[in-house]
Amino acid sequence: MAFIYQAATMGEGHVRVAIVTTRADADLLVHRVSSSGLARGDGLWFITREKQNANTWVFFTTIGMAQVKIFFVDTYDEAGWVRPHPYKGKFSGSRIS
C-alpha cells in the first residue's frame, strides 16, 4: 500500500519526486486514491497529512534533482511503472531509508 506523506524539506524525504508534464517522461504513473483502503502497489497513492501513517515520505523537486519522475493519471488501470526502475516496489513496501 502506498501511503505517501509530502515532506517539507529534502532532508526529511525518503525519495525525491518530480511531476512531469507528459506520460512519456514519467517513470511511474500515479493515481491518487481518496481512501486508504484503495491504495495498492506503487501507483495508487493515498496521500496522508500524518507522517506516522505513511510508509514513504516524498519531497517534490525539479526533474534534475528527482530520483523518480511521476505523471498523475485519471484511472486506476493506468497506474504503475512505465519502465524498470530501482525504486520498483519501494512505494508500496516498507519505509524507504
WOVEN-V332499 format. One record per run of one state. SS is the DSSP state (helix for helix, strand for strand, loop for the rest). FROM is the first residue (numbers start at 1). TO is the last residue. Records with the same first field share a line. If there is no record, write none. Layout:
SS = FROM-TO  FROM-TO
This chain:
loop = 1-1  7-14  20-22  26-27  33-35  39-43  49-50  54-55  61-62  66-67  73-75  79-79  82-97
strand = 2-6  15-19  28-32  44-48  56-60  68-72  80-81
helix = 23-25  36-38  51-53  63-65  76-78
